[in-house]
Amino acid sequence: MVLFQARARRRHFSLGLVGIITGLFLLRRFDLNAKGVPRFTMHGATTLKADPNAVHTYLENGHLEVNPNGTHPILELIANAQEKWKQKMERASKTLEEAVQEYKRRYKRPPPKGFDDW
């Protein structure tokens, strides 16, 4: 039983170590360009042969018209989503009084019993 536990501990340690090394390796490859849009690098050279000034067009129907000379669109979408989330968090209530005011504004009624414990 003790031998089995020692092997299991070694296996968990080895898998954890491999995971950490892989994570660090991937983090080294992840970088942000001057606009704050992520890009992936390989041995210090950018793997994306893209014009950093090329922009994608957002259509009224919600679709994205991709500029083939630009970076991969998912990277721009991620950066935009992160900026929107940051702005949302800045607007969030910071105190109980602000939260109560916002609740009353939204729902036209006082908050429920125990609201202050949330």
Biopython code that builds the backbone (N, CA, C, O; Angstrom):
import numpy as np
from Bio.PDB.StructureBuilder import StructureBuilder

atoms = [
    (1, "MET", "N", (0.830, -1.196, 0.000)),
    (1, "MET", "CA", (0.000, 0.000, 0.000)),
    (1, "MET", "C", (0.867, 1.250, 0.000)),
    (1, "MET", "O", (0.593, 2.192, -0.744)),
    (2, "VAL", "N", (1.909, 1.271, 0.825)),
    (2, "VAL", "CA", (2.800, 2.416, 0.911)),
    (2, "VAL", "C", (3.540, 2.605, -0.408)),
    (2, "VAL", "O", (3.734, 3.736, -0.852)),
    (3, "LEU", "N", (3.954, 1.511, -1.033)),
    (3, "LEU", "CA", (4.646, 1.585, -2.320)),
    (3, "LEU", "C", (3.731, 2.187, -3.387)),
    (3, "LEU", "O", (4.170, 3.001, -4.200)),
    (4, "PHE", "N", (2.461, 1.783, -3.381)),
    (4, "PHE", "CA", (1.498, 2.329, -4.343)),
    (4, "PHE", "C", (1.318, 3.829, -4.154)),
    (4, "PHE", "O", (1.255, 4.574, -5.132)),
    (5, "GLN", "N", (1.233, 4.282, -2.893)),
    (5, "GLN", "CA", (1.070, 5.708, -2.612)),
    (5, "GLN", "C", (2.296, 6.502, -3.052)),
    (5, "GLN", "O", (2.163, 7.616, -3.558)),
    (6, "ALA", "N", (3.482, 5.941, -2.864)),
    (6, "ALA", "CA", (4.709, 6.626, -3.280)),
    (6, "ALA", "C", (4.737, 6.775, -4.800)),
    (6, "ALA", "O", (5.113, 7.827, -5.319)),
    (7, "ARG", "N", (4.337, 5.715, -5.513)),
    (7, "ARG", "CA", (4.302, 5.797, -6.979)),
    (7, "ARG", "C", (3.281, 6.827, -7.439)),
    (7, "ARG", "O", (3.546, 7.581, -8.375)),
    (8, "ALA", "N", (2.127, 6.870, -6.801)),
    (8, "ALA", "CA", (1.078, 7.820, -7.167)),
    (8, "ALA", "C", (1.566, 9.252, -6.923)),
    (8, "ALA", "O", (1.328, 10.141, -7.740)),
    (9, "ARG", "N", (2.253, 9.469, -5.790)),
    (9, "ARG", "CA", (2.785, 10.802, -5.509)),
    (9, "ARG", "C", (3.817, 11.217, -6.551)),
    (9, "ARG", "O", (3.820, 12.361, -7.006)),
    (10, "ARG", "N", (4.692, 10.287, -6.928)),
    (10, "ARG", "CA", (5.698, 10.598, -7.953)),
    (10, "ARG", "C", (5.035, 10.905, -9.289)),
    (10, "ARG", "O", (5.464, 11.814, -10.000)),
    (11, "ARG", "N", (3.986, 10.148, -9.637)),
    (11, "ARG", "CA", (3.286, 10.351, -10.896)),
    (11, "ARG", "C", (2.607, 11.726, -10.889)),
    (11, "ARG", "O", (2.689, 12.460, -11.873)),
    (12, "HIS", "N", (1.939, 12.075, -9.786)),
    (12, "HIS", "CA", (1.286, 13.382, -9.691)),
    (12, "HIS", "C", (2.308, 14.516, -9.760)),
    (12, "HIS", "O", (2.078, 15.532, -10.416)),
    (13, "PHE", "N", (3.436, 14.331, -9.078)),
    (13, "PHE", "CA", (4.493, 15.339, -9.115)),
    (13, "PHE", "C", (5.018, 15.506, -10.529)),
    (13, "PHE", "O", (5.200, 16.631, -10.994)),
    (14, "SER", "N", (5.265, 14.392, -11.222)),
    (14, "SER", "CA", (5.785, 14.442, -12.591)),
    (14, "SER", "C", (4.804, 15.127, -13.527)),
    (14, "SER", "O", (5.199, 15.959, -14.345)),
    (15, "LEU", "N", (3.521, 14.781, -13.412)),
    (15, "LEU", "CA", (2.515, 15.413, -14.274)),
    (15, "LEU", "C", (2.395, 16.902, -13.973)),
    (15, "LEU", "O", (2.255, 17.708, -14.893)),
    (16, "GLY", "N", (2.448, 17.269, -12.725)),
    (16, "GLY", "CA", (2.393, 18.677, -12.353)),
    (16, "GLY", "C", (3.585, 19.441, -12.892)),
    (16, "GLY", "O", (3.438, 20.556, -13.393)),
    (17, "LEU", "N", (4.766, 18.849, -12.793)),
    (17, "LEU", "CA", (5.979, 19.476, -13.301)),
    (17, "LEU", "C", (5.906, 19.661, -14.816)),
    (17, "LEU", "O", (6.282, 20.714, -15.330)),
    (18, "VAL", "N", (5.431, 18.658, -15.525)),
    (18, "VAL", "CA", (5.265, 18.760, -16.979)),
    (18, "VAL", "C", (4.268, 19.870, -17.313)),
    (18, "VAL", "O", (4.484, 20.633, -18.254)),
    (19, "GLY", "N", (3.181, 19.964, -16.549)),
    (19, "GLY", "CA", (2.193, 21.008, -16.779)),
    (19, "GLY", "C", (2.763, 22.400, -16.572)),
    (19, "GLY", "O", (2.501, 23.304, -17.365)),
    (20, "ILE", "N", (3.534, 22.577, -15.523)),
    (20, "ILE", "CA", (4.142, 23.883, -15.238)),
    (20, "ILE", "C", (5.130, 24.262, -16.337)),
    (20, "ILE", "O", (5.129, 25.400, -16.808)),
    (21, "ILE", "N", (5.967, 23.322, -16.744)),
    (21, "ILE", "CA", (6.950, 23.605, -17.797)),
    (21, "ILE", "C", (6.242, 23.953, -19.103)),
    (21, "ILE", "O", (6.645, 24.890, -19.792)),
    (22, "THR", "N", (5.199, 23.215, -19.448)),
    (22, "THR", "CA", (4.440, 23.497, -20.669)),
    (22, "THR", "C", (3.803, 24.882, -20.585)),
    (22, "THR", "O", (3.859, 25.646, -21.548)),
    (23, "GLY", "N", (3.204, 25.212, -19.454)),
    (23, "GLY", "CA", (2.590, 26.529, -19.275)),
    (23, "GLY", "C", (3.602, 27.654, -19.429)),
    (23, "GLY", "O", (3.325, 28.650, -20.097)),
    (24, "LEU", "N", (4.771, 27.506, -18.818)),
    (24, "LEU", "CA", (5.811, 28.535, -18.934)),
    (24, "LEU", "C", (6.296, 28.668, -20.370)),
    (24, "LEU", "O", (6.539, 29.777, -20.847)),
    (25, "PHE", "N", (6.435, 27.555, -21.052)),
    (25, "PHE", "CA", (6.850, 27.575, -22.454)),
    (25, "PHE", "C", (5.835, 28.340, -23.297)),
    (25, "PHE", "O", (6.214, 29.164, -24.129)),
    (26, "LEU", "N", (4.543, 28.073, -23.085)),
    (26, "LEU", "CA", (3.508, 28.760, -23.851)),
    (26, "LEU", "C", (3.445, 30.242, -23.504)),
    (26, "LEU", "O", (3.226, 31.072, -24.385)),
    (27, "LEU", "N", (3.635, 30.583, -22.237)),
    (27, "LEU", "CA", (3.616, 31.994, -21.835)),
    (27, "LEU", "C", (4.741, 32.785, -22.492)),
    (27, "LEU", "O", (4.569, 33.961, -22.815)),
    (28, "ARG", "N", (5.889, 32.147, -22.689)),
    (28, "ARG", "CA", (6.999, 32.831, -23.359)),
    (28, "ARG", "C", (6.666, 33.156, -24.795)),
    (28, "ARG", "O", (7.193, 34.117, -25.356)),
    (29, "ARG", "N", (5.792, 32.361, -25.399)),
    (29, "ARG", "CA", (5.444, 32.564, -26.800)),
    (29, "ARG", "C", (4.340, 33.593, -26.982)),
    (29, "ARG", "O", (4.072, 34.025, -28.103)),
    (30, "PHE", "N", (3.696, 33.992, -25.886)),
    (30, "PHE", "CA", (2.567, 34.917, -25.941)),
    (30, "PHE", "C", (3.063, 36.317, -25.637)),
    (30, "PHE", "O", (3.740, 36.530, -24.631)),
    (31, "ASP", "N", (2.735, 37.271, -26.492)),
    (31, "ASP", "CA", (3.240, 38.632, -26.364)),
    (31, "ASP", "C", (2.154, 39.596, -26.799)),
    (31, "ASP", "O", (1.200, 39.181, -27.457)),
    (32, "LEU", "N", (2.269, 40.870, -26.452)),
    (32, "LEU", "CA", (1.335, 41.894, -26.907)),
    (32, "LEU", "C", (2.072, 42.860, -27.818)),
    (32, "LEU", "O", (3.204, 43.250, -27.532)),
    (33, "ASN", "N", (1.431, 43.245, -28.916)),
    (33, "ASN", "CA", (2.055, 44.237, -29.773)),
    (33, "ASN", "C", (1.780, 45.634, -29.237)),
    (33, "ASN", "O", (1.193, 45.766, -28.163)),
    (34, "ALA", "N", (2.180, 46.672, -29.944)),
    (34, "ALA", "CA", (2.066, 48.047, -29.466)),
    (34, "ALA", "C", (0.617, 48.461, -29.217)),
    (34, "ALA", "O", (0.368, 49.313, -28.364)),
    (35, "LYS", "N", (-0.343, 47.883, -29.936)),
    (35, "LYS", "CA", (-1.748, 48.230, -29.761)),
    (35, "LYS", "C", (-2.392, 47.451, -28.621)),
    (35, "LYS", "O", (-3.563, 47.675, -28.315)),
    (36, "GLY", "N", (-1.665, 46.553, -27.992)),
    (36, "GLY", "CA", (-2.235, 45.745, -26.925)),
    (36, "GLY", "C", (-2.942, 44.507, -27.444)),
    (36, "GLY", "O", (-3.613, 43.809, -26.685)),
    (37, "VAL", "N", (-2.796, 44.228, -28.745)),
    (37, "VAL", "CA", (-3.408, 43.034, -29.328)),
    (37, "VAL", "C", (-2.407, 41.888, -29.203)),
    (37, "VAL", "O", (-1.250, 42.039, -29.595)),
    (38, "PRO", "N", (-2.833, 40.750, -28.666)),
    (38, "PRO", "CA", (-1.898, 39.647, -28.487)),
    (38, "PRO", "C", (-1.356, 39.130, -29.817)),
    (38, "PRO", "O", (-2.036, 39.176, -30.843)),
    (39, "ARG", "N", (-0.137, 38.644, -29.779)),
    (39, "ARG", "CA", (0.431, 37.966, -30.937)),
    (39, "ARG", "C", (1.260, 36.815, -30.402)),
    (39, "ARG", "O", (1.686, 36.835, -29.248)),
    (40, "PHE", "N", (1.486, 35.827, -31.222)),
    (40, "PHE", "CA", (2.276, 34.691, -30.817)),
    (40, "PHE", "C", (3.644, 34.795, -31.468)),
    (40, "PHE", "O", (3.755, 35.147, -32.642)),
    (41, "THR", "N", (4.678, 34.489, -30.706)),
    (41, "THR", "CA", (6.026, 34.579, -31.240)),
    (41, "THR", "C", (6.680, 33.213, -31.214)),
    (41, "THR", "O", (6.309, 32.346, -30.422)),
    (42, "MET", "N", (7.644, 33.032, -32.077)),
    (42, "MET", "CA", (8.395, 31.779, -32.152)),
    (42, "MET", "C", (9.872, 32.147, -32.185)),
    (42, "MET", "O", (10.340, 32.747, -33.152)),
    (43, "HIS", "N", (10.598, 31.795, -31.148)),
    (43, "HIS", "CA", (12.027, 32.089, -31.045)),
    (43, "HIS", "C", (12.314, 33.567, -31.258)),
    (43, "HIS", "O", (13.285, 33.927, -31.924)),
    (44, "GLY", "N", (11.467, 34.426, -30.691)),
    (44, "GLY", "CA", (11.693, 35.854, -30.765)),
    (44, "GLY", "C", (11.185, 36.513, -32.038)),
    (44, "GLY", "O", (11.138, 37.741, -32.110)),
    (45, "ALA", "N", (10.804, 35.732, -33.045)),
    (45, "ALA", "CA", (10.292, 36.308, -34.295)),
    (45, "ALA", "C", (8.787, 36.121, -34.342)),
    (45, "ALA", "O", (8.271, 35.087, -33.916)),
    (46, "THR", "N", (8.085, 37.116, -34.857)),
    (46, "THR", "CA", (6.638, 37.032, -34.944)),
    (46, "THR", "C", (6.251, 36.025, -36.019)),
    (46, "THR", "O", (6.725, 36.106, -37.152)),
    (47, "THR", "N", (5.391, 35.079, -35.663)),
    (47, "THR", "CA", (4.969, 34.074, -36.638)),
    (47, "THR", "C", (3.881, 34.616, -37.549)),
    (47, "THR", "O", (3.647, 34.068, -38.626)),
    (48, "LEU", "N", (3.207, 35.692, -37.128)),
    (48, "LEU", "CA", (2.168, 36.291, -37.957)),
    (48, "LEU", "C", (2.807, 37.334, -38.855)),
    (48, "LEU", "O", (3.390, 38.301, -38.366)),
    (49, "LYS", "N", (2.707, 37.152, -40.133)),
    (49, "LYS", "CA", (3.210, 38.142, -41.081)),
    (49, "LYS", "C", (2.063, 39.098, -41.363)),
    (49, "LYS", "O", (1.427, 39.021, -42.414)),
    (50, "ALA", "N", (1.801, 39.989, -40.433)),
    (50, "ALA", "CA", (0.633, 40.851, -40.529)),
    (50, "ALA", "C", (1.030, 42.308, -40.400)),
    (50, "ALA", "O", (2.009, 42.652, -39.738)),
    (51, "ASP", "N", (0.242, 43.158, -41.053)),
    (51, "ASP", "CA", (0.409, 44.599, -40.943)),
    (51, "ASP", "C", (-0.295, 45.034, -39.658)),
    (51, "ASP", "O", (-1.513, 44.888, -39.554)),
    (52, "PRO", "N", (0.442, 45.569, -38.672)),
    (52, "PRO", "CA", (-0.194, 45.938, -37.413)),
    (52, "PRO", "C", (-1.215, 47.067, -37.556)),
    (52, "PRO", "O", (-2.056, 47.249, -36.676)),
    (53, "ASN", "N", (-1.152, 47.824, -38.649)),
    (53, "ASN", "CA", (-2.089, 48.918, -38.862)),
    (53, "ASN", "C", (-3.351, 48.483, -39.603)),
    (53, "ASN", "O", (-4.311, 49.247, -39.692)),
    (54, "ALA", "N", (-3.354, 47.260, -40.134)),
    (54, "ALA", "CA", (-4.524, 46.758, -40.853)),
    (54, "ALA", "C", (-5.630, 46.454, -39.850)),
    (54, "ALA", "O", (-5.381, 45.812, -38.830)),
    (55, "VAL", "N", (-6.846, 46.908, -40.130)),
    (55, "VAL", "CA", (-7.963, 46.695, -39.215)),
    (55, "VAL", "C", (-9.059, 45.879, -39.890)),
    (55, "VAL", "O", (-9.203, 45.893, -41.112)),
    (56, "HIS", "N", (-9.819, 45.176, -39.078)),
    (56, "HIS", "CA", (-10.970, 44.416, -39.552)),
    (56, "HIS", "C", (-12.196, 45.311, -39.465)),
    (56, "HIS", "O", (-12.233, 46.246, -38.665)),
    (57, "THR", "N", (-13.200, 45.028, -40.288)),
    (57, "THR", "CA", (-14.404, 45.847, -40.316)),
    (57, "THR", "C", (-15.544, 45.113, -39.628)),
    (57, "THR", "O", (-15.833, 43.961, -39.949)),
    (58, "TYR", "N", (-16.189, 45.783, -38.681)),
    (58, "TYR", "CA", (-17.339, 45.224, -37.980)),
    (58, "TYR", "C", (-18.602, 45.680, -38.705)),
    (58, "TYR", "O", (-18.886, 46.876, -38.763)),
    (59, "LEU", "N", (-19.358, 44.736, -39.255)),
    (59, "LEU", "CA", (-20.561, 45.047, -40.012)),
    (59, "LEU", "C", (-21.756, 45.235, -39.088)),
    (59, "LEU", "O", (-21.748, 44.759, -37.953)),
    (60, "GLU", "N", (-22.787, 45.930, -39.575)),
    (60, "GLU", "CA", (-23.981, 46.197, -38.765)),
    (60, "GLU", "C", (-24.716, 44.927, -38.362)),
    (60, "GLU", "O", (-25.388, 44.903, -37.331)),
    (61, "ASN", "N", (-24.597, 43.869, -39.163)),
    (61, "ASN", "CA", (-25.303, 42.623, -38.856)),
    (61, "ASN", "C", (-24.554, 41.773, -37.818)),
    (61, "ASN", "O", (-24.962, 40.652, -37.514)),
    (62, "GLY", "N", (-23.459, 42.320, -37.281)),
    (62, "GLY", "CA", (-22.711, 41.614, -36.244)),
    (62, "GLY", "C", (-21.564, 40.777, -36.789)),
    (62, "GLY", "O", (-20.757, 40.258, -36.017)),
    (63, "HIS", "N", (-21.480, 40.641, -38.093)),
    (63, "HIS", "CA", (-20.387, 39.854, -38.683)),
    (63, "HIS", "C", (-19.106, 40.676, -38.737)),
    (63, "HIS", "O", (-19.124, 41.898, -38.591)),
    (64, "LEU", "N", (-18.025, 39.996, -38.946)),
    (64, "LEU", "CA", (-16.724, 40.631, -39.014)),
    (64, "LEU", "C", (-16.157, 40.426, -40.413)),
    (64, "LEU", "O", (-16.024, 39.289, -40.865)),
    (65, "GLU", "N", (-15.824, 41.508, -41.100)),
    (65, "GLU", "CA", (-15.166, 41.411, -42.402)),
    (65, "GLU", "C", (-13.670, 41.425, -42.134)),
    (65, "GLU", "O", (-13.117, 42.417, -41.660)),
    (66, "VAL", "N", (-13.029, 40.317, -42.442)),
    (66, "VAL", "CA", (-11.627, 40.128, -42.096)),
    (66, "VAL", "C", (-10.720, 40.773, -43.135)),
    (66, "VAL", "O", (-10.913, 40.599, -44.338)),
    (67, "ASN", "N", (-9.734, 41.516, -42.657)),
    (67, "ASN", "CA", (-8.698, 42.074, -43.524)),
    (67, "ASN", "C", (-7.589, 41.036, -43.594)),
    (67, "ASN", "O", (-6.965, 40.745, -42.573)),
    (68, "PRO", "N", (-7.325, 40.471, -44.760)),
    (68, "PRO", "CA", (-6.322, 39.401, -44.855)),
    (68, "PRO", "C", (-4.908, 39.853, -44.498)),
    (68, "PRO", "O", (-4.049, 39.017, -44.215)),
    (69, "ASN", "N", (-4.654, 41.162, -44.506)),
    (69, "ASN", "CA", (-3.327, 41.672, -44.148)),
    (69, "ASN", "C", (-3.183, 41.916, -42.649)),
    (69, "ASN", "O", (-2.088, 42.224, -42.180)),
    (70, "GLY", "N", (-4.271, 41.784, -41.890)),
    (70, "GLY", "CA", (-4.252, 42.048, -40.455)),
    (70, "GLY", "C", (-3.904, 40.814, -39.641)),
    (70, "GLY", "O", (-3.687, 39.726, -40.174)),
    (71, "THR", "N", (-3.860, 41.020, -38.338)),
    (71, "THR", "CA", (-3.618, 39.903, -37.428)),
    (71, "THR", "C", (-4.851, 39.005, -37.416)),
    (71, "THR", "O", (-5.889, 39.369, -37.968)),
    (72, "HIS", "N", (-4.745, 37.851, -36.798)),
    (72, "HIS", "CA", (-5.884, 36.931, -36.734)),
    (72, "HIS", "C", (-7.017, 37.624, -35.986)),
    (72, "HIS", "O", (-6.781, 38.221, -34.935)),
    (73, "PRO", "N", (-8.241, 37.557, -36.504)),
    (73, "PRO", "CA", (-9.349, 38.301, -35.883)),
    (73, "PRO", "C", (-9.661, 37.893, -34.450)),
    (73, "PRO", "O", (-10.155, 38.718, -33.681)),
    (74, "ILE", "N", (-9.392, 36.663, -34.069)),
    (74, "ILE", "CA", (-9.730, 36.246, -32.695)),
    (74, "ILE", "C", (-8.924, 37.043, -31.684)),
    (74, "ILE", "O", (-9.404, 37.313, -30.583)),
    (75, "LEU", "N", (-7.699, 37.422, -32.046)),
    (75, "LEU", "CA", (-6.859, 38.185, -31.126)),
    (75, "LEU", "C", (-7.448, 39.573, -30.879)),
    (75, "LEU", "O", (-7.435, 40.064, -29.750)),
    (76, "GLU", "N", (-7.964, 40.202, -31.932)),
    (76, "GLU", "CA", (-8.603, 41.501, -31.791)),
    (76, "GLU", "C", (-9.909, 41.384, -31.003)),
    (76, "GLU", "O", (-10.226, 42.245, -30.183)),
    (77, "LEU", "N", (-10.662, 40.314, -31.258)),
    (77, "LEU", "CA", (-11.919, 40.106, -30.540)),
    (77, "LEU", "C", (-11.659, 39.900, -29.044)),
    (77, "LEU", "O", (-12.411, 40.403, -28.210)),
    (78, "ILE", "N", (-10.613, 39.175, -28.710)),
    (78, "ILE", "CA", (-10.257, 38.953, -27.304)),
    (78, "ILE", "C", (-9.883, 40.277, -26.650)),
    (78, "ILE", "O", (-10.346, 40.580, -25.550)),
    (79, "ALA", "N", (-9.050, 41.065, -27.320)),
    (79, "ALA", "CA", (-8.629, 42.361, -26.757)),
    (79, "ALA", "C", (-9.839, 43.277, -26.552)),
    (79, "ALA", "O", (-9.934, 43.956, -25.530)),
    (80, "ASN", "N", (-10.766, 43.299, -27.523)),
    (80, "ASN", "CA", (-11.976, 44.126, -27.394)),
    (80, "ASN", "C", (-12.834, 43.663, -26.227)),
    (80, "ASN", "O", (-13.348, 44.485, -25.468)),
    (81, "ALA", "N", (-12.991, 42.349, -26.078)),
    (81, "ALA", "CA", (-13.805, 41.808, -24.985)),
    (81, "ALA", "C", (-13.178, 42.133, -23.629)),
    (81, "ALA", "O", (-13.888, 42.461, -22.679)),
    (82, "GLN", "N", (-11.858, 42.042, -23.541)),
    (82, "GLN", "CA", (-11.189, 42.366, -22.285)),
    (82, "GLN", "C", (-11.376, 43.844, -21.930)),
    (82, "GLN", "O", (-11.565, 44.176, -20.760)),
    (83, "GLU", "N", (-11.325, 44.730, -22.926)),
    (83, "GLU", "CA", (-11.523, 46.157, -22.682)),
    (83, "GLU", "C", (-12.960, 46.432, -22.233)),
    (83, "GLU", "O", (-13.181, 47.221, -21.314)),
    (84, "LYS", "N", (-13.933, 45.786, -22.874)),
    (84, "LYS", "CA", (-15.335, 45.965, -22.476)),
    (84, "LYS", "C", (-15.562, 45.478, -21.045)),
    (84, "LYS", "O", (-16.281, 46.118, -20.278)),
    (85, "TRP", "N", (-14.954, 44.355, -20.687)),
    (85, "TRP", "CA", (-15.108, 43.818, -19.330)),
    (85, "TRP", "C", (-14.494, 44.778, -18.308)),
    (85, "TRP", "O", (-15.059, 45.008, -17.239)),
    (86, "LYS", "N", (-13.326, 45.335, -18.654)),
    (86, "LYS", "CA", (-12.669, 46.296, -17.755)),
    (86, "LYS", "C", (-13.575, 47.505, -17.533)),
    (86, "LYS", "O", (-13.724, 47.968, -16.402)),
    (87, "GLN", "N", (-14.180, 48.018, -18.604)),
    (87, "GLN", "CA", (-15.083, 49.156, -18.485)),
    (87, "GLN", "C", (-16.306, 48.796, -17.641)),
    (87, "GLN", "O", (-16.774, 49.611, -16.846)),
    (88, "LYS", "N", (-16.820, 47.588, -17.813)),
    (88, "LYS", "CA", (-17.987, 47.143, -17.031)),
    (88, "LYS", "C", (-17.641, 47.083, -15.546)),
    (88, "LYS", "O", (-18.434, 47.508, -14.706)),
    (89, "MET", "N", (-16.471, 46.561, -15.222)),
    (89, "MET", "CA", (-16.049, 46.461, -13.821)),
    (89, "MET", "C", (-15.850, 47.846, -13.201)),
    (89, "MET", "O", (-16.088, 48.032, -12.007)),
    (90, "GLU", "N", (-15.413, 48.818, -14.012)),
    (90, "GLU", "CA", (-15.239, 50.176, -13.499)),
    (90, "GLU", "C", (-16.583, 50.823, -13.168)),
    (90, "GLU", "O", (-16.656, 51.685, -12.292)),
    (91, "ARG", "N", (-17.654, 50.411, -13.869)),
    (91, "ARG", "CA", (-18.990, 50.968, -13.617)),
    (91, "ARG", "C", (-19.712, 50.258, -12.469)),
    (91, "ARG", "O", (-20.733, 50.750, -11.986)),
    (92, "ALA", "N", (-19.204, 49.128, -12.036)),
    (92, "ALA", "CA", (-19.871, 48.330, -11.008)),
    (92, "ALA", "C", (-19.919, 49.079, -9.676)),
    (92, "ALA", "O", (-19.059, 49.912, -9.389)),
    (93, "SER", "N", (-20.932, 48.773, -8.868)),
    (93, "SER", "CA", (-21.090, 49.388, -7.549)),
    (93, "SER", "C", (-19.897, 49.026, -6.678)),
    (93, "SER", "O", (-19.433, 47.886, -6.666)),
    (94, "LYS", "N", (-19.417, 50.021, -5.953)),
    (94, "LYS", "CA", (-18.269, 49.798, -5.066)),
    (94, "LYS", "C", (-18.701, 49.709, -3.603)),
    (94, "LYS", "O", (-17.972, 49.160, -2.777)),
    (95, "THR", "N", (-19.885, 50.245, -3.275)),
    (95, "THR", "CA", (-20.350, 50.234, -1.889)),
    (95, "THR", "C", (-21.766, 49.647, -1.840)),
    (95, "THR", "O", (-22.429, 49.505, -2.867)),
    (96, "LEU", "N", (-22.206, 49.315, -0.638)),
    (96, "LEU", "CA", (-23.556, 48.786, -0.450)),
    (96, "LEU", "C", (-24.592, 49.831, -0.862)),
    (96, "LEU", "O", (-25.601, 49.496, -1.482)),
    (97, "GLU", "N", (-24.347, 51.082, -0.520)),
    (97, "GLU", "CA", (-25.297, 52.151, -0.857)),
    (97, "GLU", "C", (-25.472, 52.268, -2.374)),
    (97, "GLU", "O", (-26.590, 52.414, -2.868)),
    (98, "GLU", "N", (-24.354, 52.202, -3.107)),
    (98, "GLU", "CA", (-24.425, 52.259, -4.572)),
    (98, "GLU", "C", (-25.194, 51.061, -5.117)),
    (98, "GLU", "O", (-25.992, 51.200, -6.043)),
    (99, "ALA", "N", (-24.952, 49.882, -4.541)),
    (99, "ALA", "CA", (-25.626, 48.669, -5.004)),
    (99, "ALA", "C", (-27.132, 48.759, -4.755)),
    (99, "ALA", "O", (-27.927, 48.348, -5.601)),
    (100, "VAL", "N", (-27.530, 49.298, -3.587)),
    (100, "VAL", "CA", (-28.953, 49.450, -3.266)),
    (100, "VAL", "C", (-29.593, 50.441, -4.229)),
    (100, "VAL", "O", (-30.690, 50.200, -4.732)),
    (101, "GLN", "N", (-28.908, 51.559, -4.488)),
    (101, "GLN", "CA", (-29.431, 52.550, -5.437)),
    (101, "GLN", "C", (-29.633, 51.928, -6.812)),
    (101, "GLN", "O", (-30.674, 52.128, -7.438)),
    (102, "GLU", "N", (-28.646, 51.176, -7.283)),
    (102, "GLU", "CA", (-28.730, 50.547, -8.607)),
    (102, "GLU", "C", (-29.856, 49.517, -8.647)),
    (102, "GLU", "O", (-30.569, 49.420, -9.645)),
    (103, "TYR", "N", (-30.020, 48.749, -7.574)),
    (103, "TYR", "CA", (-31.095, 47.759, -7.510)),
    (103, "TYR", "C", (-32.457, 48.451, -7.617)),
    (103, "TYR", "O", (-33.336, 48.006, -8.356)),
    (104, "LYS", "N", (-32.616, 49.538, -6.872)),
    (104, "LYS", "CA", (-33.884, 50.279, -6.912)),
    (104, "LYS", "C", (-34.125, 50.875, -8.298)),
    (104, "LYS", "O", (-35.259, 50.888, -8.779)),
    (105, "ARG", "N", (-33.072, 51.365, -8.937)),
    (105, "ARG", "CA", (-33.213, 51.944, -10.270)),
    (105, "ARG", "C", (-33.642, 50.881, -11.283)),
    (105, "ARG", "O", (-34.521, 51.119, -12.111)),
    (106, "ARG", "N", (-33.018, 49.721, -11.205)),
    (106, "ARG", "CA", (-33.309, 48.662, -12.183)),
    (106, "ARG", "C", (-34.675, 48.020, -11.977)),
    (106, "ARG", "O", (-35.435, 47.834, -12.928)),
    (107, "TYR", "N", (-34.975, 47.686, -10.735)),
    (107, "TYR", "CA", (-36.150, 46.854, -10.466)),
    (107, "TYR", "C", (-37.332, 47.604, -9.860)),
    (107, "TYR", "O", (-38.388, 47.020, -9.616)),
    (108, "LYS", "N", (-37.146, 48.914, -9.616)),
    (108, "LYS", "CA", (-38.232, 49.763, -9.097)),
    (108, "LYS", "C", (-38.818, 49.232, -7.794)),
    (108, "LYS", "O", (-40.024, 49.324, -7.566)),
    (109, "ARG", "N", (-37.980, 48.688, -6.958)),
    (109, "ARG", "CA", (-38.396, 48.152, -5.656)),
    (109, "ARG", "C", (-37.171, 48.044, -4.764)),
    (109, "ARG", "O", (-36.046, 48.021, -5.264)),
    (110, "PRO", "N", (-37.364, 47.979, -3.469)),
    (110, "PRO", "CA", (-36.201, 47.840, -2.578)),
    (110, "PRO", "C", (-35.594, 46.442, -2.705)),
    (110, "PRO", "O", (-36.284, 45.495, -3.083)),
    (111, "PRO", "N", (-34.316, 46.316, -2.394)),
    (111, "PRO", "CA", (-33.678, 44.995, -2.486)),
    (111, "PRO", "C", (-34.268, 44.019, -1.465)),
    (111, "PRO", "O", (-34.858, 44.444, -0.472)),
    (112, "PRO", "N", (-34.112, 42.724, -1.703)),
    (112, "PRO", "CA", (-34.667, 41.720, -0.795)),
    (112, "PRO", "C", (-33.938, 41.689, 0.544)),
    (112, "PRO", "O", (-32.835, 42.214, 0.693)),
    (113, "LYS", "N", (-34.587, 41.066, 1.494)),
    (113, "LYS", "CA", (-34.000, 40.895, 2.822)),
    (113, "LYS", "C", (-32.690, 40.112, 2.684)),
    (113, "LYS", "O", (-32.627, 39.118, 1.960)),
    (114, "GLY", "N", (-31.660, 40.563, 3.376)),
    (114, "GLY", "CA", (-30.366, 39.884, 3.315)),
    (114, "GLY", "C", (-29.491, 40.347, 2.150)),
    (114, "GLY", "O", (-28.421, 39.781, 1.923)),
    (115, "PHE", "N", (-29.930, 41.365, 1.412)),
    (115, "PHE", "CA", (-29.171, 41.874, 0.265)),
    (115, "PHE", "C", (-27.775, 42.314, 0.680)),
    (115, "PHE", "O", (-26.816, 42.144, -0.073)),
    (116, "ASP", "N", (-27.661, 42.877, 1.876)),
    (116, "ASP", "CA", (-26.364, 43.370, 2.340)),
    (116, "ASP", "C", (-25.371, 42.235, 2.620)),
    (116, "ASP", "O", (-24.166, 42.477, 2.682)),
    (117, "ASP", "N", (-25.860, 41.007, 2.789)),
    (117, "ASP", "CA", (-24.961, 39.870, 3.029)),
    (117, "ASP", "C", (-24.328, 39.361, 1.734)),
    (117, "ASP", "O", (-23.322, 38.653, 1.760)),
    (118, "TRP", "N", (-24.932, 39.730, 0.598)),
    (118, "TRP", "CA", (-24.381, 39.269, -0.692)),
    (118, "TRP", "C", (-23.078, 39.963, -0.942)),
    (118, "TRP", "O", (-22.441, 39.726, -1.968)),
]
sb = StructureBuilder()
sb.init_structure("model")
sb.init_model(0)
sb.init_chain("A")
sb.init_seg("    ")
for serial, (resi, resn, name, xyz) in enumerate(atoms, 1):
    if name == "N":
        sb.init_residue(resn, " ", resi, " ")
    sb.init_atom(name, np.array(xyz, "f"), 0.0, 1.0, " ", f" {name:<3s}", serial, name[0])
structure = sb.get_structure()
